[in-house]
């Protein structure tokens, strides 16, 4: 099962990784010991593989070229993303439902 990971990235930015459901996950030792086999499997299936380091996502190995599998989001998730993006474009920064303050009002405080 895909396990989400939230943590700090290399440069101190917050990172949220939500692997694709059903995506194969291996720890670093398993990937290292069977790397040639792993590469052949990725070429054959076109599936992505998430390699974990100390239980946290380290790297994702994806096939190159035409063998790459196409992953589609569920329709419900696509609708939610579209609704969120539409809301973000039409009302940036307005998640509270309150009236937005003008620049002059903000500077009066």
C-alpha positions in Angstrom: 0.0 0.0 0.0 1.2 3.5 -0.8 2.2 5.4 2.3 2.1 9.2 2.2 5.2 11.0 3.6 5.4 14.5 4.9 8.8 16.0 5.8 11.4 18.6 5.1 13.2 18.4 1.8 16.8 19.0 1.0 16.6 22.8 1.2 14.2 23.0 4.1 11.0 23.2 2.1 8.0 21.1 3.2 7.6 18.0 1.1 4.5 15.9 0.7 4.8 12.7 -1.3 1.7 10.7 -2.1 2.8 7.7 -4.1 0.5 6.4 -6.8 -1.8 3.7 -5.2 -0.4 0.3 -6.1 3.1 1.7 -6.9 5.7 -0.8 -6.0 7.9 0.2 -3.0 11.3 -1.2 -2.1 13.8 -0.3 0.5 17.2 0.8 -0.6 18.9 -2.5 0.2 16.4 -4.5 -1.8 16.8 -2.2 -4.8 20.6 -2.2 -4.6 20.8 -6.0 -4.3 18.5 -6.7 -7.3 19.1 -3.5 -9.4 19.5 -5.3 -12.7 16.3 -7.4 -12.1 14.5 -4.2 -11.0 15.5 -2.3 -14.2 14.3 -5.2 -16.4 11.0 -5.4 -14.5 10.5 -1.6 -14.9 11.3 -1.8 -18.7 8.9 -4.8 -19.1 6.0 -3.4 -17.1 6.4 0.3 -17.5 5.5 0.8 -13.8 7.2 3.2 -11.4 9.0 2.1 -8.4 9.5 4.1 -5.2 12.8 3.4 -3.3 12.7 4.1 0.4 15.6 5.1 2.5 15.0 4.6 6.3 11.3 4.1 5.5 11.0 7.5 3.8 10.8 8.1 0.0 14.2 8.5 -1.4 13.9 8.3 -5.2 11.3 7.2 -7.7 12.5 5.1 -10.7 10.4 5.6 -13.8 10.8 4.1 -17.2 12.0 6.2 -20.1 10.4 6.6 -23.5 7.4 4.8 -24.9 7.3 2.0 -22.3 6.1 4.5 -19.6 2.8 3.6 -18.1 0.1 6.2 -18.0 -1.4 6.7 -14.5 -4.8 8.3 -14.4 -6.4 9.8 -11.3 -9.8 8.7 -10.2 -12.6 10.9 -11.6 -13.5 12.2 -8.2 -10.0 13.3 -7.5 -9.7 15.0 -10.9 -12.9 17.0 -10.1 -11.6 18.0 -6.7 -8.3 19.2 -8.2 -10.2 21.2 -10.9 -12.5 22.8 -8.4 -9.5 23.7 -6.2 -7.6 25.3 -9.0 -10.6 27.2 -10.2 -11.1 28.5 -6.7 -7.5 29.4 -6.3 -7.5 31.4 -9.6 -10.7 33.3 -8.8 -10.2 33.9 -5.1 -6.5 33.7 -4.3 -5.7 33.6 -0.6 -9.4 33.6 0.4 -10.1 30.4 2.3 -11.7 31.8 5.3 -14.9 33.0 3.7 -14.5 36.4 5.3 -14.5 39.7 3.3 -11.0 40.4 1.9 -9.4 43.6 3.2 -8.0 46.3 0.9 -4.4 47.2 0.9 -5.2 50.5 2.6 -7.1 48.7 5.4 -4.2 46.4 6.0 -1.8 49.3 6.4 -4.0 51.1 8.8 -3.5 48.5 11.5 
